[in-house]
Amino acid sequence: MQKDNIKKQPLYVIILLILAAEAVFILPFVLQRIFRPTFLEVLAINNEDIGYCFSIYGIVALVSYLFGGPLADKFHPNKLMALALLLTAVGGLYLATFPNYFELKILYGYWGFTTIFLFWAAMIKATRIWGGDKKQGLAFGFLDGGRGLVAAAFGSIGVFVFTLFIATDISNSTLIERKEAFKQVILVCSILVALIALLVYFFLKPLQTKSAQKQSELFDRSSFKVLLKMPSIWLLMLIIICAYTGYKATDIFTLYATSVMKYDPIDSAAIGTFLLYIRPVIGVVIGLLADKTKPSLWLMIGFIVSIISSLLFTSDLINANTTLLFTINILLLAIGVYSCRVLYFATLDEAKIPVALTGTAVGLISVIGYTPEIFSGPLFGILLDNPDKITGLQNTFMVLVLFSCIGLLASYGFYRTTKKR
């Protein structure tokens, strides 16, 4: 990254990026992660059904990544990101009507467009600009760790609103009561997302730099050709496939808590929220360590930790009588998964990808890298709907072991490739 093209960015810019980066995914993903059992119950669907909703999201996102990347190299992030947030919030208002399964699939396709086409590459490019030439690990550590904190805050607000509208003990509440309480959670989150859209639109203007202002042909084929010739681009695609599959597996933590550890819906939601609170710590620490060495080195460490922890979850060692082991192991898996998630775009500098092509590169990498959006939902859903719920969970973690092993090999290959360059 050329120093003369990057200005020092104010601190509030990364704070806005953090708020926006997680707020846009609260409605499609975070709510169902924290309230998974309740989400399925009030919408009258099962794990496989929500998996297919994620697949439709992923298919729309696949196209959106490719065309949204060059868009981010042409237009300022504040306009793209603010519009994306506002449109996503509108989708939340529709979710609060509890659409039927067909309508829910349409809604997830709509979210695949609003959260990716207008938002994703713009947000990654803005973060890279903020990090400058020496703090890429810290920038993306702040981004992902901060996103965890924002998600945790939304989770805490959601749990508070949910319990506020449950007049009786949760175990004695009716479906109608839980449905009304969850509706209020959705509405509150939608309003907050819309408010963040306004903040982004009015206050993200300092991000513009000389590098970012260069106007180029939208969908410039020569840019794609340059990027596709780089081995590091292909390795990054594979790394993100594996890392993101691991991240998608965090959706089942609350299911594990209810099915194996015998927690009630509120306690299981609290587990999901707790993990979000430790995400900022992991993000900042790993980001700082990566800036002192290389992001690819810590990617390898993250995949190794994920393999060990996932193997423990595939065994019968963790059950309702081993609460401490469950807590320690879920913490270890969070460290492994979040470490990989923090760093895969922090490697753009290590791979020597030009700043002017950041949006295009992110879009191109994401087309393949985020294919777990398409296949992981149905795959995990089918496994989790096993009549033996514990076996289903163990099989899901075995899939995570497999992808973590592949990710480890790809990270090693990336490390060797960039070292040679």
N, C-alpha and C positions, 0 to 999 in steps of 0.2 A: 504494500500500500504506500503510495507516495505521500510524504509528509506535507508537501506544499499544497495538496488538494484537500487536506483535512483540517478543519478549524476545531478548536476546542469547544465542545458543546456543553451548555449549562446542565446542571444536575436535574432540574425539573423535567428536562426532556426525556431522560431515561425513566423517570417516575411515570410520566404520561404513557410512554411506550409499554411499561409494565402493566399499568392499569388496562390499557386498551388490548394488549396481547392476550390477557386472560379473560377479560370481560366478554370478548367476542365469542368465546367458546363455553361460557357458563351455561347458556340455555341448551345447546345441543349435547354437551358432554358432561359438564361438572355436576349438574343437578342429578342426572341419572347415576353418576358414580357415587355420590354421597347418599342419595335416597333410592338406590337401586331396587330393593324389595318393594318400596312404596310406589315408585315410578311404574314398575311392571303391573302392580295391583290396580292402581287407579285408571290405567289405560287399557286394562284387560288384555295384556300381551305376555309372552314369555321371553326367555333369553334368546331363543332363536329368532323370534320376531324382531326384537330390537337390533339383533345382529344384522338382519336384512335392511333395516332402516339405515344402519351405518354403512352398509354396502352401497346403497343408493347415494348417500352422501359422498362416499368415496369415488363413485363413478363420475358424478358431477364435478367433484373436486379435481379429478384427474385431468379433465379438459381445462378447468379453471387455472390450475397450476401453470400449464403450458402457455396460455395466453395472458394470464395475469402477471407473469414474470416480466416480459417486455414492457407491459403497461407501467410497472413500477419504475422502470428506467426512464420513463417519459414524463410522468406526472408527479406532483408533490405528494408526499405521504399523507399530509393532514386531510386533504380532500377525499382521497381513496379510503382511508381508514375510518373517517367520520361517517361517510355514507354507508360503509359496510356495517358498522356498529348500529346505526339507526335502523337499517333494514333487518338486521338480525333481531333487534328488540321487537320489531313489528311481528316477526315470526313467533316470539315469545307470547305475545298477546293472543295469537291464534292457538298456541299450545294450551293456554289456560282455559280454552273451551273444551278440552279433552276430545280431540278429533278421533275418528275411528281409525282402524289400522291402515287402510288405504290412504286416508288423508295424512296420517302421520308420516308415511313413506314420502308423500309429496312434499311435506314440510321439511324433512331431512334433505331432500334434493335441493330445495330452495336454500337451506342453510349451507349446503355445499358450495353454492354460488356466492352467497353474501360473505361468508367467512374466508373464502380462498381467492376468488377472482379479484376482488377489490382490495383485499387486506394483506394476505400472507407475505408475498414477496416485498411489498412496500414496508412492512414492519421489520423484516429481516434486514433489508438494505438500510433502513433508518438506524437500526441497532449497530450495524457494522460501521456506519459513518460516526456514530457517537463514540465507539470504542477506539477510533484512531488506529495508529500503526503499532501500538505496544500493549493495548489493553483489550484485545479481542476476547480472551478468556473471561476477563472480569465483566465486560459488557454483556456477553451472553450468559454469564453466571448470574449477574444482576437480573437480566431479563427473565430467565427461567426460574430462578429462585424467587424473584419478586412475584412472578406469576403464581407460584405456589402460595405465597402469602395472600395475594388477592383472592385466589380460589378458596383459601381457608377462611378469609373474611366473609366471602359470599356464603360459604358453607355454614359458618357460625350464625350469620344472619338468617339463613334458610332454616337451620335447626331451631333458632329462637322463634321465628315466625310460625313454624310448624307446631311447636309445642304451645305457643300462645293461643292457637285456634283449636287445640284439642282440650276440651273441657274436662275430660276424665283421664284416668291412667291409659297410656297408649295400648296396653294389652286388652283393655275393656272398650276401646273406641270402636265405632262402627265404620264401615267402608265409606259411608256418606260423610262422616266427620273427617276422616283422613283425606278424602277427596277435596273437601272444602279447604282444609288446612293447606294442602299441597298447592291448590289453586292460588292461594294468597302468596305462597313462596314464589311461584312462577311470576306473578304480577309484580312483586317487589323487585325481583331480579331484572325483569324487563325494563322497569323504570330506571334502575341504576345503570343499566347498559346504555340507555338513551342519554342519560346525563353525561356519561363518560364520552359519548360521541360528540357532544357539544364542547367539552373541554379540549378534546383532540383537535377539533376544527379551529378553535380560536387561539390555542396556545402552542401548537406544534410547529409554528412557522420558522423558528431559528434553525431547523434542520437543513435548510437549503445550503449547499456548498457549490463551489465552481464545478466540481466534478459531477455533482448531482444535477446541475442545471443544463448540462449538455443535452441538446435535443438530437435524437437519432431516429432512424427509420424504425417504426414499430414493426416487430417481427422480422428483424434483419437476419436473413439466412446465414450470412457470413459469421455472425456472432455464434450461432448454434454450431456451425462447422468447427470454429476454433475450439469451443468448449468440448465438443464430442471427441476431439483428438487427444484430450488430456486423460490419461489413465486414472488420475485422482478423482475425476468426475464420476467415473463408473464405480470406483471403490466407495465413494461417498454415498452413491445410490444404495449400494448393498448394506453399508453401515446403517443408514437411516431405516431401511426396511427392517433390520434386526432390532435396532434400538426402539423404533416406534411400535413394533409388535410387543416388546417388553413393556412399554408405557401403556399400551392398550390393556395389557393384563392387569394393571393396577385397578381396573374397573371391578375386578372380582374380589378385592380385599374385603369389602363389606359383605359379600355373599359367603366368603370363607368364615367371617366372624359370626354370621347367623347360622350357617349350616353345620359348621364343625365346632366352633367355640360356644355356640348356643346363646349368643348375644341377642337382645331385643332390637327392633328397628332403630330406636334412638341411640342406643349404645354402639351399634354397628356404624351408624352415620358419624358418630363421634370419632370412631377409629379412622374413618376416611378423612375427616377434618384434621385430626392430629397429624396424619402423614403429610397433609398439605402445609402444615405449619413448619415441619422440619425441612421442607423443600428449599426455602430460602437459604438456610444454613448450608445445605449441601451445595447449592448453586454457587454461592459466593466463595466457599472454601475451595471447591474444585476449580472454579474459574481462576482464582489466584494461583493455585498450584500449576494449572495449565500454562499460564503466562510466564512462569518461571522455567518451565521445561517445554513440552509440546502437548497440544490438545490430544493428538493421536495416542500418546503414551497413556494418558488417563482414560481414554476410551477403552483401551485394552484392559486396564484395571477394573473399570466399571463392568465390562462384560464378564470378567472372571468372578467378581463378587455376585453377579446375577446368577451365574451357573451354580455356584455353591449353595446359595440361598434357595433357588428354585428346586434343587435336588432334595433339600430338606423338606420342602412342602410336598414333594411327591411321595415321601415316606409316611409311615404311620406314627412317627415320633411326636408330631404336633397334634394335640387334641384338647378337649375341654379341661383336662387335668394338667396341662402344661402351659398355663397362661404366660409365664415368664418367657419360655422358649418361643412362643408365638410372637410376643412383643419384640423380642430381640431379632428374630428372623425376619419379621415384616419390616423392621427398621433397616436391616442389612439389604434386603431386596430393594427397598426404596432408595438406599444409597447407590446401589448398582444401576438401577433403572434411571434415576434422575441424573446421575453423573453422565451417562451416555447421552441423555436428552439435552443436557446443558451444552455439550461440546460439539455436536456434529456440525453445526454451522460456524462455530468458532474456528473450524479448520480451514475456512475459505482463504485466510491469509497464508496459512501453512502450505496450501495447495497453489499459491501464487495466482489466484483468480483476480483479474483486474476489477477495481472498484466500479468502473463504469458499466461492467457487465454483471454486477451482483444480482440485480433483479432477474435477468435472463438466466443466469446460472442457477439461482434458487428455484426458479420455475422449472427448469429442465431437470435438475436433481430431484425435485419433489414429485414429478410425474411418476417416476419409478419408486422413489424412496417412500412415498406415502401410500403405496398400493395396499398396505395392511388395512387402510380404511375400507377397502373393498372386501378382502377375504377374512380378516381377523374376527369381525363381528359374527358372521355365520359360523365360522370354525369354532370359536369359543362358545357360541350359543348352543351348537349341537352337542359339544362335549359337556357343557354345564347342565343340559337338560337330561342327562343320563339319569335313569330311575334311582341309581345309587349316587346321591349328590356328592359324597366324599370322593368316590372314584372319578367322577366327572371333574372335580376340582384338581385332583392329582394329575389327571391326563392333560389338563390345561397347562399346569405348571411344567409338565414334561415338554410340551410344545415350546415353552419359553426357554427351557434348557437347550433345545435344538437351535433355536434362532440365536441365542447368546453365543453358542459355539461358532456359528457361522460369522457372527459379528466380530468375534475375537480374531478370527483368521483375516477378515477383511480389514480390520483396524491395523493388524500387523503389516499387511500388504501396503496399506496407505502410508504407514510410518516409514517403511523401506523405500517406497516410491518417492516421497517428498524429501527424504534424506539424500537420495541420489541427486535430485534436482538441486 
